[in-house]
Each structure stands twice: as C-alpha cells, then as structure tokens.
Amino acid sequence: MTQIVDDSKFAVMLTFDMDAESAFLANDPENAHRVGVLSQGQYGPKVGVPRLIELLERKGLPATMFVPGWCAEKYPDAVRAAVSVGWEIAHHGYHHIPPASQTREEEAESILKGIAAIDKVAGKAPIGYRSPSWDFSSNTLDLLTQNGFLYSSNMMDNDVPYLHPVSSSAGPIVELPIQWILDDAPFFMFSRPAVRPISALSNAFEHWSEEFEGLYAERERGKIYVLTMHPFISGRPSRVRLPATSSPKPRKPDDEFTRRGLTGQVQDYPAPAMPALAERVGLGRLGEGKDRPDMGLDFPFGH
C-alpha cells in the first residue's frame, strides 16, 4: 500500500452509521418479532439523526453518514434531511449483513442494491464504503473496484490514509482507517443477550480526547482522526454533544485542522490524483511538483 502523508492539516472526520433496526435483524432474524428490541434501532433515524443534524449545523460541522440500503428505503426522510445540510451519504451494505458471512454473489447483490437505494433516496450514488460490522470479506475490495468506489473506511492497520493496490473506474481506492477505540458502541451499546455495563459519558470522552491528543501530536506524519458513531447511541440527549466536543481547538494560531465528512466537496479525481486525493480525504493539497518522501509499505492487502 502507499501511504498519503501531508502535514498541512489535521483531519477530524465525524461519521455516523445509521443502522436503525438492520443490525438487530442481521444479528438474529428472530428479532423481527421483538418489537422492543427493534425500537432501539428505530430511535436513530426518528430522533437521533435530527438531533445530531441540529447540533452539527449549529456548530458548522459537516459529517458522513453510512447507511444500509434497506434503511435508506425505510427512512428516506432521515437520509434526505442529512443531504439537505450537506452531509455525505455513503454505503453500509444493504441489510447490515457482514460480508464475510456472505458468498461472493450475495455480497455483490448487497452492494448493488445498496447503491441503487442510496442513489434513489439521496439523489447521488455513494462513493465511500464501510462494511457492516467492519467485516470485510476476501471479495469486498474487488467488488468495490468493479462498482466505482473511491474510498473504504474499514481497516485498522494504520492511522494514516493510504491507497489500496487496486483501482476502480474512478481511480485508486483510498483507505481511511478506523479503530474500535473511536467507536461509540464499545462504550454504550447494550443489547441482550450480550449485555455489558454502559460506560459513563466521561469515560468515552476521556478515551476519545486522549486519542485525539496522541494523533494530533503526530499530525506531521499525516495522521487522521475518524470518529464512528451511531445515531441510536450517540443521538441520545446525554451523549449528543460528544461528537462536537471530543476534538479540541487548535493549540496555537498557526495550527490548522479540518472537521469534515470523509470526502469533502471534491468532484473530479484525475490521475495520478495525489493532490486531488489529499483534498478529497480532507488533508489539504500535497502541492503540485512538491517532493514528498515515499512512506509506502508495499505489501498485499489482507496481510
């Protein structure tokens, strides 16, 4: 893979996975008969998404929302509300079924149905992909290339964006790495039968802010901060302010970072694309003609 390094900006990316009931149904089909269980997920598009939109709009912060195609079809108003304030809508499967549990044909169908659903509801086909449960299969990357995706946000092998050793019709596929420590589910998710204590808000804030401090200290190495949240979890009144408060202000006037969705506003992606690519992932321009050290680690995907 080839890492993308730029020290001009530190990118803080706010992302939300609007799973609604789909995750509960994927985990156990019997949940279709458990109205109370499903209501946990329904809180996301009904209450959490509007509350998060209101907060981030007030603070002038954009976001990316990953949506299973089935959820886009069932909750089009939540998706369109996010689109109306400039949020990016990205792909999160169709039924929130982990790709690693599917055949290649099943996964291909999920990707195609998800694309069609988001295109119809959001008015634009998705260019980013986050697999349900971050459970990539051995076929996923190939299917993303076939369907013209520009980026993936699934891997935990780095905290610097990098290029996968494949290209779609739109160009190289960018990886924007994630980590469980920057996900709200390990702190707050509570669902039978796999119950666990619900963390205090201060616990999540401490983890998220300390991770921010560590990555910010290494910003000249091109680090990024990708926060992953779920509207039915982080959309609660007691938690809704966390996304906007867990990334501190720049330390001094010449420190600069961006808070944005995963792809920003760049439309075209010309080869060889490094300057446009850096802008696309929110890291600022690398600078045309400006030499940069090759930080690449050339080893196969899935090591």
Secondary structure as GFF3:
##gff-version 3
##sequence-region A 1 303
A	DSSP	beta_strand	2	3	.	.	.	ID=ss1
A	DSSP	beta_strand	10	17	.	.	.	ID=ss2
A	DSSP	alpha_helix	22	27	.	.	.	ID=ss3
A	DSSP	three_ten_helix	29	33	.	.	.	ID=ss4
A	DSSP	alpha_helix	35	43	.	.	.	ID=ss5
A	DSSP	pi_helix	44	48	.	.	.	ID=ss6
A	DSSP	alpha_helix	49	59	.	.	.	ID=ss7
A	DSSP	beta_strand	64	67	.	.	.	ID=ss8
A	DSSP	alpha_helix	69	74	.	.	.	ID=ss9
A	DSSP	alpha_helix	76	84	.	.	.	ID=ss10
A	DSSP	beta_strand	88	91	.	.	.	ID=ss11
A	DSSP	three_ten_helix	99	101	.	.	.	ID=ss12
A	DSSP	alpha_helix	104	122	.	.	.	ID=ss13
A	DSSP	beta_strand	128	129	.	.	.	ID=ss14
A	DSSP	three_ten_helix	132	134	.	.	.	ID=ss15
A	DSSP	alpha_helix	140	146	.	.	.	ID=ss16
A	DSSP	beta_strand	151	152	.	.	.	ID=ss17
A	DSSP	beta_strand	162	168	.	.	.	ID=ss18
A	DSSP	beta_strand	171	175	.	.	.	ID=ss19
A	DSSP	three_ten_helix	180	182	.	.	.	ID=ss20
A	DSSP	alpha_helix	185	188	.	.	.	ID=ss21
A	DSSP	alpha_helix	201	217	.	.	.	ID=ss22
A	DSSP	three_ten_helix	219	221	.	.	.	ID=ss23
A	DSSP	beta_strand	224	229	.	.	.	ID=ss24
A	DSSP	alpha_helix	231	234	.	.	.	ID=ss25
A	DSSP	alpha_helix	242	245	.	.	.	ID=ss26
A	DSSP	beta_strand	257	260	.	.	.	ID=ss27
A	DSSP	alpha_helix	274	280	.	.	.	ID=ss28
###
